[in-house]
Amino acid sequence: MGKPVPAQFGPYRLAAKAGRTYYWCVCGRSKKQPLCDGSHRDTGLEPLAWKCDREGEVWLCGCKSTADRPFCDGTHTKLRAERS
């Protein structure tokens, strides 16, 4: 199974629509971050389906290491510090 790669070390802002299902990119390879474009093929990783329960702005994880998938929990700050 492939490992996710960080798409960026920070969150992505998404203007979400209530009732809509989004497919969050788990692998980090999508060109349509933070959403899936099918780039996960042959990685063993699958996108995470997430149904929005309210209208508004959400912040989705860009580093792909959040414990609160698909939402950013600040893990990217630790990862960035480890790479420094």
C-alpha positions as CSV (number, residue, x, y, z in Angstrom):
1,M,0.0,0.0,0.0
2,G,1.2,3.5,-0.9
3,K,1.9,6.2,1.6
4,P,0.2,9.6,1.4
5,V,2.4,12.5,0.4
6,P,1.8,16.0,1.8
7,A,0.2,18.1,-0.9
8,Q,1.1,21.2,1.2
9,F,2.0,22.0,4.8
10,G,-1.1,23.9,5.6
11,P,-4.9,23.6,5.2
12,Y,-7.1,24.2,2.2
13,R,-10.1,26.4,2.5
14,L,-13.3,25.0,1.0
15,A,-16.6,26.8,0.6
16,A,-18.8,23.8,1.4
17,K,-22.4,23.3,0.5
18,A,-24.8,21.6,3.0
19,G,-25.9,18.1,1.9
20,R,-23.1,17.7,-0.7
21,T,-20.7,14.8,-0.5
22,Y,-17.1,15.6,-1.1
23,Y,-14.2,13.2,-1.7
24,W,-11.1,14.3,0.2
25,C,-7.8,13.3,-1.4
26,V,-6.1,10.9,1.0
27,C,-3.0,10.2,-1.2
28,G,-1.9,13.8,-1.7
29,R,-1.3,13.3,-5.4
30,S,-4.5,15.0,-6.7
31,K,-4.1,18.0,-9.0
32,K,-7.5,19.3,-7.6
33,Q,-6.5,19.5,-3.9
34,P,-8.0,19.1,-1.5
35,L,-10.4,16.9,-3.4
36,C,-9.8,13.7,-5.3
37,D,-9.1,13.6,-9.0
38,G,-8.4,9.8,-9.3
39,S,-4.6,10.1,-8.9
40,H,-4.7,7.5,-6.1
41,R,-5.0,4.7,-8.6
42,D,-2.5,1.9,-8.0
43,T,-1.5,3.4,-4.6
44,G,-3.8,1.3,-2.5
45,L,-5.3,4.5,-1.0
46,E,-8.9,5.6,-1.5
47,P,-10.5,9.0,-1.1
48,L,-12.5,9.8,2.0
49,A,-16.2,10.5,1.3
50,W,-17.4,13.3,3.6
51,K,-21.0,14.7,3.6
52,C,-21.2,18.3,4.6
53,D,-23.8,19.0,7.3
54,R,-23.8,22.8,7.1
55,E,-23.1,25.6,4.6
56,G,-19.9,27.5,5.0
57,E,-16.2,27.6,5.1
58,V,-14.2,24.5,6.2
59,W,-10.5,23.9,6.4
60,L,-9.3,20.6,5.0
61,C,-6.0,19.0,5.7
62,G,-3.3,19.5,3.1
63,C,-0.5,17.4,4.8
64,K,-2.7,14.3,4.8
65,S,-1.6,13.4,8.4
66,T,-4.5,14.9,10.4
67,A,-6.2,12.8,13.1
68,D,-9.5,14.6,12.4
69,R,-9.9,13.5,8.7
70,P,-10.6,15.4,6.5
71,F,-10.3,18.5,8.7
72,C,-7.0,20.2,9.5
73,D,-5.9,19.7,13.1
74,G,-2.6,21.5,12.9
75,T,-0.4,18.4,12.4
76,H,1.3,20.2,9.5
77,T,3.2,22.5,12.0
78,K,4.8,19.4,13.6
79,L,5.7,17.9,10.2
80,R,7.2,21.2,8.9
81,A,9.3,21.5,12.1
82,E,10.6,17.9,11.6
83,R,11.7,18.7,8.1
84,S,13.6,21.7,9.2
